[in-house]
Amino acid sequence: MTDARPLVRAVAICGPTASGKARLGRMVAERLGQPILVCDSVKVYRGLDIGSAKPSAEVRARVRHELLDLVDPDQDFSAGDYAREAWRHLERGACLFVGGTGFYLRQVALAPTTIPGADVPPSDPRRAAFEQTWREREAAEPGAAHRALAALDPETAASIDPRNVVRVLRALWLVRAAGEPISALRRRDPPRERLRLLTVVLDPGVEAVDRAIEARVHRMRAAGFLEEVEKLHGAGYHRQHKAMNSLGYRQLLDVVEGRRSVDDAFADVVVRTRQYARRQRAYLRTQLPGEQIHIASPQAFPWRRVEAFLRRGVP
């Protein structure tokens, strides 16, 4: 007998980085009386505060934020881990997702395809050796890992940015562990909806977001972003740790390790963050399940539609 219970409903506020979604999320959370589940792949790490634009203690005192500071920078943490943590909160009551990591939100909303090797953490000796071999090859021949993935599973490779080496290596590992393309497994066992999701995407436009990104990076620099990276490096966290390869942190590690100037690193952070915002737009537009509403400003937030959507989930 199939389970006829209605799916849990949740609202998400997403958008490209620096779009203003965090501020809007706090306003919506206060009005709805719901805690915020932060949907951000960098804010889960302790100590990565300034560079991830983590909410201040004052903000957290006013609005409850969950899924922050879950692990240390040298610990493994995946989208699957995020989904498990998020469901612990969803099972206790209504929550509001706020953030820009669409891949994490997708993992929460869809029951994933069963893939052999998916539960093997990066710290496992077999997987660690596999990834180290490919990292060395990637260093000598940039793009080699993505080309190898494209030869084995072109459909999966097409969905991953070649510069996202972490995701490319994970996909390569899964293809090897499964012995066949991941895309073939997903066609036989497609992801199934397990959360009824309404996503409000806040995006004031490319030019506005580009200006906001530059202003944010300048604020981060003034707030001590470089000093934060120096402290993390001094504590033993380095570029072999996934967290330290996050946008901004990897550029400033180059400064700490004497490979580039401070001005050059921060200029690169601006450029790379703008590129990332464009990729976020594409992902949020094409990869999330459920209903989407796109708005250009917080003033356009669709209160009636959101409240009606949530009411339909009340028994």
N, C-alpha and C positions, 0 to 999 in steps of 0.2 A: 504493500500500500504506500502510495506517495504521501509525503508530508504536505498537507494543504495549508499549513499556517502561513499567514502573510509575512513577507520579508520585512525585516527591520528597515526603517527609513532614516536617512540622515542627509543633512545639507552640508555642502562643502563650498568654501569660498576660496577660489584659486585665481591664478594669474601669473604673469611673468614677474620676475624679481623686480622689486622697487616700484611695483604698480600701486601700492597703497593697500593691499589686501589685508595686511596685519591690522592696520588701524580700523578698517571696515569690519574685520572679523571680531574685534573687541566690542565694537558698538552693537553688532548683531548678537553676540553672545550675551551681552548684558540685557538686551531687550527680550531675548528668548529664554533667559535663565538657564543657559546650557554652558558646560565647560568646553573649552577649546581643546581639541586634539590637534596638536601641531604636526603638520604633514611636511616635514623637512628632513632630508637625509643628512644634513650637517648638524642641525640643532640637537640631534640625539646624542652627540658626543660631549662629554664633560670637558670644560676648558676651552672649547671652540666657541667663544662668546661674541667677541666683537666682529669677527669675520663672518659669522653666520647671522648677524643682526638679531641675536637672541633677545627676547623681551626682558626689560629690567625688572628688578625686584619689586619696584613700585607698581609696575604694570601687573605683575603676577599677583600682587596683593589685592588688586582690584578685580581682576578676572582670572579665574582658575585656568591654568595652562597645564596640560598633560603631555606626555611623550617627549619631554625635554630631559637632557642629561641622563640618559639611560645607561650608557657604557663609556668606558675610558677610550682614548684615541687608539690604543693598540688592540682593542677587542673587535672580534668579528660582529658585524651587524648587517642583516640583509633586509630586503623588502618583505620577505616572509616573516622575519622576526618582528618587523613593524606591524604587519597585519595581525599577528598573534597578540601583540600588546594592545593594539587598537580595539580588537574584539573583546578583550577583558573589560574595557571601559564601556563599549557599546552594550554589552550584556547587562550592565548595571543601570542603563538608562540613556536618554537622548544626549547626544554630543554633537558639536559643530566642528567639522574639519576645516582647518585654515592652513594654507601653505602652497608651495609651488612644485612639490615633488609628485608629479602626476603618476609616476610608476608605482609609488607607495600606495597612493589612493586606489589605483587599479587593483593592486594586490589585496586590498581590504574588500573591495566590492565584488571581486570575482573569485570563486573557488578555483584554484590553479590546476592545470593539467599535471598529472602524475608523471614526473620525469626521473628516471634513475640517476642518482648522483646529486640531485638537487639538495638533499639534506646533508651533504658533506661540506663542512665549513672550510673556508680558505686556509685555516691553520692545520688542517689534516695533512700529514706528511706527503701523501700521494698527490693531493691537489696542490699543495705548496710547491712541490718539486716541478709539477707540470707547469704552473703559472710562472715560476722563476725561469724555467727554460725559455718560455715565450717572451718574458720581459727582456731577457738578454738579447733574444733575436730582434725584438721590437726596437731596442735601443740601437742596434746595429743597422736595422732596416725598417724604418718607420712605416707603419701600415701593414707589416707582414702578417700580424695576427688577424686583422680584418680580412685580408685577401685569402688567408687560409679558411676562415669561416665562410666566406663567400663561395669558395670552391666546394665546401661540404654542405652548406645550408644557405643558399642564396637568399631565400625568403627571410630568414632570421637576420642575416647580415644586413639586408636592406633596411631593417627597422632599427638598427643601432648605429649611432654616430661613430665613424672610424676613430675619432679622437677619444672616445670613451673607452679606454683600454680595460678598465675594470669590468664593464659589461661585456665587452668582446671576449675577454679571457674566460669569463663565467660561461658564456655561450659555447665557446670552444670546448671547455671542460664537459659540459652537459652532452654535447654531440658525441664526444669520445665515450663518456660513461654510458650513454644510451645505445651507442652503436648505430645510430641513424639520425637524420635531421630532426631537430626539435620541432620544426614546422609540421613534419609528418605526424609526430605524436600529438600535436595540438589539433590537427584535423580529425584524428580518431577520437580524441578526448578533449573537446574544446572547453575552455573556461566557462563556468556556469555562474550566473548572477546569484549572489547570496546577500546583497545589500541593495535596497532600492535607494538610488542616489539622485539627488538634485544638485547640480553644480552651478554656482554663479561665478562666472569668469569675469574678473575686473581687469580691464585693459584700456588705459587712456590713450593708447596709440604708440607707434614706434618712436616718434620724436620725443614725446613727453617722457616715455620710459627711459630712453637714452639719456635725456637730461637728468632724470632722477637717479639713474645709476651713477653718473659721474659725480653728482652731489653726494650720494651715499658713500662712495669710495673715499672722497675727500674727508667726510665726517669720520669714517673708520680710521683713516690715517691719523687724524687729529686725536682720536680717542685712544690710540695706542695699539693699533692692530699689529704693527711690526714688533712691538714689545711683547705682545701676546704670543706671537710665533717664536720669538727668542726664548720665552719662558717654556713653551712646549718642547722646543728643541733641547733646551737644557735639562728637561725632565726625562729625556730619552726617547721622545717621539720624533720620528723621521719619515722620509718619503717612502719607506717600505710599508708604512702603515696606511691603510686605505683612507683614514680620516685626513691625514696630512697631504693627501693628493687632491683634496677638495679645492674648488676654485678660490683663488686668493691665497690660500695657505701654501700651495705648491710654488707660486710665484715668489712669495716672501721667504720661503725656505731657500730659494736661490740667493737672496740677499744675505740671509744669515750664514750661508755656506760660502759666501764670497764669489758667487758666479755672476752677479749682475748688480746694477746700481739700484738704489731705492726708487728714484724717479722712474726708471725704466720699468721696474716691477709693478709699481702702482698704475702706470699708464697701460701696461699689459692687462692688469686686472680689469680696468674699465673696458677695454676692447673685448676681452674674453667674456665678461659678464653680459655685454650687449649681445654677443653671439649666442650665449646661453639663453637669454630672454627670447630670442627668435626660435630656438629649438623648443622652449617651453610652450610657446604659442602653438606650434605645430602639434606637439604631443597632446596638449589639452583639447585641441580641436578634434583630433582624430582617434584618440586611444581610450578615452574614458567612457564607461558605460553609463546608461541612464540619460536623464534629461539635462540639457544645458541652457543657461540663459546668459547672454553676453551683455555686459554693460560697460560704459566708458567712464562712469564716475560713481562715487558712492551715493550721490543723490538719486541715482536711477535704480537703487536696490529694489527688487520686486517683492516688497513686503507681503502683499496679498497672496501672490502665488506661492511664496515660501510657507506662509502660515497655513494656506489651504492644503499644500502638499503634506505638511506635518500632521494636520488634523485627520487626513485620510488614513494615517497609520494608527489612529487611536481606536481601540476595540469598541 
